Amino acid sequence: MVRRTYESDAAKIEDVDDLDDLVADKREAWRATSDNARRRQRRYKKRLTKRLILLEAFEGLIE
């Protein structure tokens, strides 16, 4: 089974390709339609992107 995507995984992202590789919906086959799966993937990506922005802002404050 595929590992669920967590917000803490944002620290592992260095470029955009990493984001696509990291986001995984372990219940994709169980979704009613492929549209629902696509929406879920977008939500995961949005959460990780938001977390990356917060991490960058926090690092800027520390320096």
N, CA, C and O atoms as a DFTB+ gen file, in Angstrom:
252 C
 N C O
     1  1       0.836      -1.172       0.000
     2  2       0.000       0.000       0.000
     3  2       0.889       1.246       0.000
     4  3       1.939       1.275       0.642
     5  1       0.459       2.254      -0.716
     6  2       1.198       3.496      -0.838
     7  2       1.097       4.288       0.460
     8  3       0.058       4.290       1.120
     9  1       2.169       4.947       0.811
    10  2       2.208       5.766       2.029
    11  2       1.396       7.037       1.822
    12  3       1.442       7.638       0.749
    13  1       0.664       7.443       2.829
    14  2      -0.125       8.659       2.762
    15  2       0.789       9.883       2.721
    16  3       1.891       9.851       3.268
    17  1       0.346      10.941       2.086
    18  2       1.109      12.176       1.997
    19  2       0.829      13.051       3.217
    20  3      -0.329      13.296       3.556
    21  1       1.872      13.511       3.864
    22  2       1.730      14.359       5.039
    23  2       2.347      15.723       4.775
    24  3       3.228      15.862       3.927
    25  1       1.878      16.733       5.511
    26  2       2.418      18.078       5.358
    27  2       3.886      18.151       5.747
    28  3       4.632      18.965       5.203
    29  1       4.299      17.324       6.664
    30  2       5.699      17.332       7.082
    31  2       6.632      16.858       5.966
    32  3       7.842      17.073       6.035
    33  1       6.075      16.219       4.944
    34  2       6.873      15.779       3.802
    35  2       7.347      16.953       2.942
    36  3       8.169      16.774       2.042
    37  1       6.836      18.140       3.214
    38  2       7.225      19.317       2.438
    39  2       8.722      19.582       2.549
    40  3       9.317      20.149       1.633
    41  1       9.329      19.185       3.642
    42  2      10.765      19.405       3.835
    43  2      11.589      18.590       2.840
    44  3      12.752      18.914       2.598
    45  1      11.016      17.554       2.268
    46  2      11.728      16.702       1.314
    47  2      11.685      17.234      -0.116
    48  3      12.352      16.688      -0.995
    49  1      10.920      18.276      -0.359
    50  2      10.731      18.805      -1.714
    51  2      11.807      19.834      -2.029
    52  3      12.013      20.787      -1.277
    53  1      12.493      19.626      -3.155
    54  2      13.499      20.589      -3.590
    55  2      13.125      21.270      -4.890
    56  3      13.520      22.414      -5.118
    57  1      12.362      20.588      -5.760
    58  2      11.852      21.225      -6.966
    59  2      10.459      20.683      -7.283
    60  3       9.958      19.800      -6.587
    61  1       9.845      21.208      -8.325
    62  2       8.460      20.882      -8.644
    63  2       8.265      19.401      -8.946
    64  3       7.231      18.835      -8.592
    65  1       9.220      18.775      -9.580
    66  2       9.093      17.354      -9.898
    67  2       8.991      16.504      -8.633
    68  3       8.315      15.475      -8.624
    69  1       9.655      16.929      -7.584
    70  2       9.563      16.207      -6.315
    71  2       8.142      16.238      -5.759
    72  3       7.686      15.270      -5.150
    73  1       7.451      17.348      -5.972
    74  2       6.077      17.470      -5.490
    75  2       5.184      16.431      -6.156
    76  3       4.401      15.761      -5.484
    77  1       5.300      16.297      -7.470
    78  2       4.490      15.312      -8.187
    79  2       4.819      13.891      -7.754
    80  3       3.926      13.049      -7.659
    81  1       6.081      13.620      -7.494
    82  2       6.478      12.271      -7.074
    83  2       6.037      11.960      -5.649
    84  3       5.716      10.815      -5.330
    85  1       6.021      12.967      -4.806
    86  2       5.730      12.763      -3.397
    87  2       4.242      12.581      -3.114
    88  3       3.861      11.801      -2.241
    89  1       3.404      13.305      -3.858
    90  2       1.961      13.245      -3.611
    91  2       1.419      11.917      -4.105
    92  3       1.543      11.580      -5.282
    93  1       0.817      11.169      -3.195
    94  2       0.245       9.868      -3.544
    95  2      -1.054       9.665      -2.778
    96  3      -1.103       9.826      -1.558
    97  1      -2.089       9.315      -3.498
    98  2      -3.386       9.031      -2.891
    99  2      -3.509       7.528      -2.747
   100  3      -3.708       6.821      -3.735
   101  1      -3.395       7.037      -1.531
   102  2      -3.387       5.593      -1.351
   103  2      -4.770       4.981      -1.571
   104  3      -4.896       3.761      -1.678
   105  1      -5.799       5.810      -1.640
   106  2      -7.157       5.310      -1.868
   107  2      -7.667       5.640      -3.274
   108  3      -8.873       5.616      -3.522
   109  1      -6.764       5.941      -4.172
   110  2      -7.160       6.368      -5.517
   111  2      -8.087       5.360      -6.194
   112  3      -9.055       5.754      -6.845
   113  1      -7.807       4.088      -6.053
   114  2      -8.630       3.062      -6.699
   115  2     -10.018       2.971      -6.059
   116  3     -10.948       2.462      -6.684
   117  1     -10.168       3.449      -4.839
   118  2     -11.451       3.360      -4.145
   119  2     -12.356       4.549      -4.421
   120  3     -13.533       4.521      -4.062
   121  1     -11.832       5.594      -5.051
   122  2     -12.630       6.786      -5.307
   123  2     -13.744       6.457      -6.297
   124  3     -13.569       5.623      -7.185
   125  1     -14.880       7.114      -6.139
   126  2     -16.043       6.842      -6.983
   127  2     -15.766       7.172      -8.451
   128  3     -16.173       6.438      -9.351
   129  1     -15.071       8.280      -8.678
   130  2     -14.747       8.675     -10.054
   131  2     -13.309       9.164     -10.107
   132  3     -12.706       9.492      -9.085
   133  1     -12.783       9.205     -11.300
   134  2     -11.417       9.712     -11.451
   135  2     -11.358      11.207     -11.155
   136  3     -10.308      11.722     -10.771
   137  1     -12.481      11.908     -11.331
   138  2     -12.522      13.334     -10.985
   139  2     -12.279      13.538      -9.496
   140  3     -11.561      14.456      -9.099
   141  1     -12.876      12.682      -8.674
   142  2     -12.661      12.782      -7.229
   143  2     -11.202      12.538      -6.880
   144  3     -10.652      13.216      -6.012
   145  1     -10.580      11.593      -7.534
   146  2      -9.162      11.313      -7.286
   147  2      -8.298      12.510      -7.680
   148  3      -7.370      12.876      -6.958
   149  1      -8.603      13.115      -8.819
   150  2      -7.851      14.286      -9.277
   151  2      -8.005      15.447      -8.296
   152  3      -7.033      16.137      -7.989
   153  1      -9.221      15.661      -7.808
   154  2      -9.450      16.722      -6.827
   155  2      -8.660      16.484      -5.552
   156  3      -8.087      17.414      -4.984
   157  1      -8.632      15.245      -5.110
   158  2      -7.892      14.895      -3.894
   159  2      -6.401      15.171      -4.090
   160  3      -5.745      15.701      -3.193
   161  1      -5.866      14.814      -5.255
   162  2      -4.460      15.068      -5.549
   163  2      -4.163      16.572      -5.517
   164  3      -3.133      17.001      -4.995
   165  1      -5.085      17.366      -6.085
   166  2      -4.897      18.821      -6.060
   167  2      -4.868      19.339      -4.636
   168  3      -4.077      20.222      -4.306
   169  1      -5.732      18.791      -3.789
   170  2      -5.741      19.225      -2.380
   171  2      -4.431      18.884      -1.691
   172  3      -3.889      19.700      -0.946
   173  1      -3.919      17.681      -1.934
   174  2      -2.626      17.299      -1.352
   175  2      -1.530      18.257      -1.812
   176  3      -0.728      18.726      -1.004
   177  1      -1.499      18.544      -3.108
   178  2      -0.469      19.431      -3.651
   179  2      -0.614      20.834      -3.077
   180  3       0.385      21.484      -2.771
   181  1      -1.848      21.305      -2.928
   182  2      -2.073      22.638      -2.389
   183  2      -1.596      22.719      -0.941
   184  3      -0.969      23.704      -0.551
   185  1      -1.889      21.688      -0.141
   186  2      -1.448      21.668       1.260
   187  2       0.073      21.663       1.359
   188  3       0.645      22.363       2.195
   189  1       0.728      20.879       0.509
   190  2       2.192      20.831       0.542
   191  2       2.801      22.143       0.071
   192  3       3.804      22.598       0.621
   193  1       2.202      22.750      -0.939
   194  2       2.698      24.035      -1.439
   195  2       2.562      25.104      -0.357
   196  3       3.475      25.903      -0.151
   197  1       1.424      25.117       0.329
   198  2       1.216      26.075       1.414
   199  2       2.260      25.878       2.515
   200  3       2.793      26.842       3.065
   201  1       2.537      24.630       2.819
   202  2       3.538      24.309       3.852
   203  2       4.931      24.773       3.423
   204  3       5.699      25.280       4.240
   205  1       5.255      24.598       2.128
   206  2       6.549      25.063       1.614
   207  2       6.689      26.576       1.761
   208  3       7.750      27.078       2.131
   209  1       5.619      27.287       1.469
   210  2       5.649      28.750       1.591
   211  2       5.891      29.139       3.050
   212  3       6.669      30.049       3.334
   213  1       5.222      28.448       3.968
   214  2       5.425      28.744       5.390
   215  2       6.843      28.415       5.833
   216  3       7.434      29.154       6.620
   217  1       7.392      27.316       5.338
   218  2       8.769      26.952       5.687
   219  2       9.758      27.997       5.186
   220  3      10.689      28.369       5.901
   221  1       9.556      28.470       3.963
   222  2      10.441      29.490       3.399
   223  2      10.345      30.788       4.201
   224  3      11.361      31.429       4.468
   225  1       9.141      31.170       4.582
   226  2       8.957      32.393       5.356
   227  2       9.613      32.254       6.726
   228  3      10.231      33.200       7.213
   229  1       9.486      31.103       7.342
   230  2      10.080      30.865       8.652
   231  2      11.606      30.897       8.585
   232  3      12.262      31.448       9.469
   233  1      12.165      30.300       7.526
   234  2      13.625      30.322       7.361
   235  2      14.115      31.747       7.146
   236  3      15.205      32.102       7.593
   237  1      13.320      32.566       6.467
   238  2      13.676      33.963       6.242
   239  2      13.719      34.741       7.551
   240  3      14.550      35.634       7.715
   241  1      12.833      34.409       8.478
   242  2      12.804      35.094       9.773
   243  2      13.997      34.717      10.637
   244  3      14.515      35.543      11.388
   245  1      14.429      33.468      10.528
   246  2      15.542      32.991      11.338
   247  2      16.856      33.634      10.892
   248  3      17.703      33.960      11.723
   249  1      17.022      33.811       9.606
   250  2      18.279      34.375       9.056
   251  2      18.330      35.822       9.286
   252  3      19.300      36.475       8.900
